[in-house]
Amino acid sequence: RDLIELTAWRRKLHRQPEISNEEEKTAKEVVSFLADTGPDKVLTGLGGHGVAAVYDSGQTGPTVLFRSELDALPIEELSGAEHSSQVPGKSHMCGHDGHTAILAALGRQLGRQRPARGRIVLMFQPAEETGNGAAGVVADPRFS
């Protein structure tokens, strides 16, 4: 069931790509998907449209961060796939929709089984393709 749902969700993201600094709808999709996984904290608007979900064990331990990218490329998709981009001149030709779905799947698992100690942060980074998203995330005082 999870795999079917995740595949459908990834294809939804693939059909509606947003390029760097425009990932507003994609970020909202991520927040909505993760809501059912029960993160202890969700930070939005990091570095633009970035999202971080924190799963905390409540026990002292390391913080481990996993990262994916939200943005697409300014490239026309010509694949003809049923789930191909519906946005002219924009597409997920670099696989960021897949990376996002994989990280969201990890969030689903963390909702079922928290880390034994420390915390895990899932970072959905904006504007990876332009290089300014990571700097914006790191500069945000909420991301410390």
Secondary structure by P-SEA (a helix, b strand, c coil): caaaaaaaaaaaaaacccccccaaaaaaaaaaaaccccccccccccccbbbbbbbbcccbbbbbbbbbbcccccccccccccccccccccccccaaaaaaaaaaaaaaaaaaccccccbbbbbbcccccccaaaaaaaaccccc
